[in-house]
Amino acid sequence: MAIKLQTIRDIRNFITSELASLYPPRETESIAMIILTHVFKDKTRAQLLSNDEVETGSRKTDAIIRYCRDLKKGKPVQYVTGETEFYGCRLKVSPGVLIPRPETEELVDLVIKENNNFQGKIIDIGTGTGAIAINLALNLPAARVTATDNSVRALRIAAENAVINHAHVTFVKADILKSDTKMSESFDLIVSNPPYVRYSEMLLMNRNVLDFEPHRALFVSDNDPLKFYRAIFNFAEEALSPGGKIYYEINEAMGMQIRKLSELFNYRDIRILKDINGKDRFLHCGKS
């Protein structure tokens, strides 16, 4: 039997009913709004909420049904629509590239607020979609921003996102875990959200993360969970200018270990900062 979705209200009701067995009500409502804003790009969120009776058309109906089919398989809504919103920017995402998280928005906000009128050079290590680098370039316009990743796919998506958002970022393919990774210039700020979820914590992750998002961008061995941070500190020995600073996103359970690692590399002004949920989520340190 053909499904008839004649109005925005029909679409919202259809999405929430289709996903009711998979997600709690608040999350289904959030997903429904993400789908609606994607399908009706010419309407604001307020218009979508107030114009329930707007006619939709068969092409939009087909798209909604197709999206729900993918969502019911557990596919993240960001991969379904091919985009996400991050710190006010619209970013393209695709399978194989990590979906940026709200915690990383907090990291970006922290760096911007603590470095107002910054005029130096910034490097974002492990850029993924380019979320960090692009927003730092947009909000610290006097800075020169470089972003690295070891994934060609991620760098391609990040470069597209920079163009979409009119941000000037230099993208470089580099693997921070390789000891010979060097840059031709030094930087005043290093920012990174490296993989930090231990494999033993996989049981705590949702199915849509485990089944669809790239494990190499998320997980690290329990035997060496700080390997990316150690590699960045080694890189920073030459790449970070005297007086430069590092900002990390971190595993909430690893704050003290990363602090000790920072001390081993003789950093000063070491601060562990909490996210909006009160969890240890960020580390700041300065180079003498």
C-alpha positions as CSV (number, residue, x, y, z in Angstrom):
1,M,0.0,0.0,0.0
2,A,1.3,3.4,-1.0
3,I,2.3,5.7,1.9
4,K,0.7,9.2,1.6
5,L,2.5,12.0,3.3
6,Q,0.7,15.1,2.2
7,T,1.7,17.6,4.9
8,I,4.6,18.4,7.2
9,R,2.5,17.1,10.1
10,D,2.1,13.8,8.2
11,I,5.9,13.6,7.8
12,R,6.7,14.3,11.4
13,N,4.1,11.7,12.6
14,F,5.5,9.2,10.1
15,I,9.1,9.6,11.2
16,T,8.3,9.4,14.9
17,S,6.1,6.3,14.5
18,E,8.7,4.6,12.3
19,L,11.5,5.2,14.9
20,A,9.5,4.8,18.1
21,S,10.9,1.3,18.7
22,L,14.5,2.5,18.2
23,Y,14.8,5.8,20.0
24,P,13.2,7.6,23.0
25,P,10.5,10.2,22.1
26,R,12.8,13.2,22.5
27,E,15.4,11.8,20.2
28,T,12.8,10.8,17.5
29,E,11.5,14.4,17.6
30,S,15.0,15.7,17.2
31,I,15.7,13.3,14.2
32,A,12.4,14.3,12.6
33,M,13.3,18.0,12.8
34,I,16.8,17.2,11.3
35,I,15.1,15.4,8.4
36,L,12.5,18.1,7.9
37,T,15.1,20.9,7.8
38,H,17.1,18.9,5.3
39,V,14.2,18.2,3.0
40,F,12.7,21.7,3.3
41,K,15.8,23.7,2.9
42,D,13.8,26.8,2.0
43,K,12.1,26.9,5.4
44,T,13.3,27.9,8.8
45,R,12.8,25.7,11.9
46,A,10.1,28.1,13.1
47,Q,8.3,27.8,9.8
48,L,8.4,24.0,9.9
49,L,7.0,24.0,13.4
50,S,4.2,26.5,12.6
51,N,3.2,25.4,9.0
52,D,2.0,21.8,9.7
53,E,-0.4,21.8,6.8
54,V,2.0,22.7,4.0
55,E,1.7,20.3,1.1
56,T,4.8,18.2,0.6
57,G,4.8,16.6,-2.9
58,S,5.6,13.0,-4.0
59,R,9.4,13.6,-4.4
60,K,9.8,14.7,-0.8
61,T,7.6,11.8,0.3
62,D,9.9,9.3,-1.5
63,A,12.9,10.9,0.1
64,I,11.4,10.7,3.6
65,I,10.5,7.0,3.2
66,R,14.1,6.3,2.0
67,Y,15.6,8.1,4.9
68,C,13.5,6.3,7.4
69,R,14.5,2.9,5.8
70,D,18.1,3.8,6.5
71,L,17.4,5.1,10.0
72,K,15.7,1.9,11.0
73,K,18.9,0.0,10.1
74,G,20.6,2.1,12.7
75,K,22.4,4.5,10.3
76,P,23.2,7.8,12.0
77,V,20.9,10.6,10.7
78,Q,24.0,12.7,9.8
79,Y,25.0,9.9,7.3
80,V,21.4,9.6,6.1
81,T,21.2,13.3,5.2
82,G,24.9,13.7,4.3
83,E,25.3,16.7,6.5
84,T,25.4,18.0,10.1
85,E,25.5,21.3,11.9
86,F,28.5,22.2,14.0
87,Y,29.1,25.5,15.8
88,G,26.7,27.2,13.4
89,C,28.3,25.8,10.3
90,R,26.7,23.3,7.9
91,L,29.2,20.4,7.3
92,K,29.1,17.6,4.8
93,V,29.7,14.1,6.4
94,S,30.0,10.7,4.8
95,P,30.6,7.1,6.0
96,G,34.2,6.7,6.8
97,V,34.5,10.1,8.4
98,L,33.7,10.7,12.0
99,I,30.6,12.7,12.8
100,P,31.6,15.7,15.0
101,R,30.2,15.7,18.5
102,P,28.8,18.4,20.8
103,E,31.8,18.1,23.1
104,T,34.0,19.1,20.2
105,E,31.9,22.2,19.8
106,E,32.8,23.0,23.4
107,L,36.5,22.5,22.6
108,V,36.2,25.0,19.7
109,D,34.4,27.5,21.9
110,L,37.1,27.2,24.6
111,V,39.9,27.8,22.1
112,I,38.1,30.8,20.6
113,K,37.2,32.4,23.9
114,E,40.7,32.0,25.3
115,N,42.5,33.3,22.2
116,N,40.5,36.3,21.2
117,N,42.3,38.4,18.6
118,F,44.8,35.6,18.0
119,Q,47.1,36.3,15.1
120,G,49.4,33.3,15.0
121,K,49.4,29.9,13.4
122,I,47.2,27.0,14.4
123,I,47.3,23.3,13.5
124,D,44.4,20.9,13.9
125,I,45.7,17.4,14.1
126,G,43.2,14.7,12.9
127,T,40.8,17.1,11.4
128,G,38.1,14.6,10.1
129,T,35.3,16.8,8.6
130,G,37.4,19.9,9.2
131,A,35.0,21.0,12.0
132,I,37.6,22.3,14.4
133,A,39.9,24.0,11.8
134,I,37.1,25.6,9.8
135,N,35.5,27.2,12.8
136,L,38.8,28.4,14.2
137,A,39.5,30.0,10.8
138,L,36.1,31.7,10.8
139,N,36.2,32.9,14.3
140,L,39.9,33.8,14.6
141,P,40.2,35.5,11.2
142,A,43.7,36.8,11.8
143,A,45.0,33.3,12.4
144,R,46.6,31.0,9.8
145,V,45.0,27.5,10.1
146,T,46.5,24.2,9.0
147,A,44.7,20.9,9.4
148,T,46.1,17.3,9.0
149,D,44.6,13.9,8.6
150,N,45.9,10.5,7.5
151,S,42.7,9.8,5.6
152,V,42.3,11.0,2.0
153,R,38.6,10.7,2.2
154,A,38.5,12.9,5.3
155,L,40.7,15.5,3.8
156,R,38.5,15.6,0.7
157,I,35.3,16.1,2.8
158,A,37.1,18.7,5.0
159,A,38.3,20.7,1.9
160,E,34.7,20.7,0.6
161,N,33.4,21.9,3.9
162,A,36.0,24.8,4.0
163,V,34.7,25.9,0.6
164,I,31.1,25.6,1.6
165,N,31.7,27.8,4.7
166,H,34.1,30.2,3.0
167,A,37.0,29.3,5.4
168,H,40.6,29.5,4.5
169,V,42.4,26.4,5.8
170,T,45.5,24.6,4.5
171,F,44.9,20.8,4.5
172,V,47.9,18.4,4.7
173,K,47.9,14.6,4.6
174,A,50.0,13.4,7.5
175,D,50.0,10.5,10.0
176,I,50.9,11.8,13.5
177,L,51.8,8.3,14.6
178,K,54.7,8.2,12.2
179,S,57.8,9.5,14.0
180,D,59.1,11.2,10.9
181,T,56.0,13.5,10.6
182,K,57.3,17.0,10.4
183,M,56.0,20.4,9.1
184,S,57.9,23.1,7.3
185,E,56.8,25.7,9.9
186,S,56.1,26.0,13.6
187,F,52.8,26.7,15.2
188,D,51.5,28.8,18.1
189,L,48.5,26.6,18.9
190,I,48.0,22.9,18.5
191,V,44.4,21.6,18.8
192,S,43.3,18.0,18.6
193,N,40.5,15.6,19.2
194,P,42.3,12.4,18.6
195,P,40.9,8.8,19.1
196,Y,40.5,8.2,22.8
197,V,37.8,5.7,23.5
198,R,39.4,2.4,24.8
199,Y,38.3,-0.8,23.2
200,S,37.0,-2.0,26.6
201,E,34.5,0.9,26.5
202,M,33.0,-0.3,23.2
203,L,30.1,-2.0,25.1
204,L,29.0,1.5,26.3
205,M,28.6,2.7,22.7
206,N,25.4,2.8,20.7
207,R,24.9,0.4,17.8
208,N,24.7,3.3,15.3
209,V,28.2,4.3,16.3
210,L,29.7,0.8,16.3
211,D,28.1,-0.3,13.1
212,F,28.6,2.8,11.0
213,E,31.3,5.2,12.2
214,P,35.0,4.6,11.5
215,H,36.6,2.7,14.4
216,R,40.1,4.0,13.6
217,A,38.9,7.5,14.4
218,L,37.3,6.5,17.7
219,F,39.1,3.7,19.4
220,V,42.5,3.0,21.0
221,S,44.1,0.0,22.6
222,D,43.7,-0.4,26.3
223,N,47.4,-1.2,26.4
224,D,48.3,2.3,25.2
225,P,45.3,4.6,25.3
226,L,47.5,7.8,25.2
227,K,49.5,6.9,22.1
228,F,48.0,9.8,20.0
229,Y,48.7,12.3,22.8
230,R,52.2,11.1,23.2
231,A,52.7,11.3,19.4
232,I,51.4,14.9,19.4
233,F,53.7,15.9,22.2
234,N,56.7,14.4,20.3
235,F,55.6,16.3,17.2
236,A,55.3,19.5,19.3
237,E,58.9,19.3,20.4
238,E,59.8,21.0,17.2
239,A,56.5,22.1,15.8
240,L,55.2,24.2,18.7
241,S,56.7,27.6,19.2
242,P,58.1,28.6,22.6
243,G,55.1,30.0,24.6
244,G,52.7,28.0,22.4
245,K,49.7,26.1,23.7
246,I,48.0,22.8,23.2
247,Y,44.3,22.1,23.5
248,Y,43.1,18.5,23.6
249,E,39.7,16.7,23.9
250,I,40.2,13.8,26.2
251,N,38.6,10.6,27.6
252,E,36.8,11.6,30.8
253,A,38.5,8.7,32.6
254,M,42.1,9.6,31.5
255,G,42.5,13.2,32.8
256,M,45.1,12.4,35.4
257,Q,47.1,10.2,33.1
258,I,47.2,12.9,30.4
259,R,48.2,15.5,33.0
260,K,51.1,13.3,34.0
261,L,52.1,12.9,30.4
262,S,52.0,16.7,30.0
263,E,54.3,17.0,33.0
264,L,56.7,14.5,31.5
265,F,57.1,16.7,28.5
266,N,57.7,19.7,30.8
267,Y,54.5,21.6,29.9
268,R,53.2,24.3,32.3
269,D,49.8,25.8,33.1
270,I,48.2,22.4,32.8
271,R,44.5,22.5,33.2
272,I,41.8,19.8,33.0
273,L,38.5,21.4,32.1
274,K,35.0,19.9,32.3
275,D,32.4,19.7,29.6
276,I,28.8,20.8,30.0
277,N,27.9,17.5,31.7
278,G,30.6,17.9,34.4
279,K,33.0,15.4,32.9
280,D,36.8,15.9,32.5
281,R,36.8,16.5,28.7
282,F,39.6,19.0,27.8
283,L,43.2,19.6,28.6
284,H,45.2,22.8,28.1
285,C,48.9,23.1,28.5
286,G,51.6,25.6,27.6
287,K,55.1,25.2,26.3
288,S,57.9,27.0,28.1
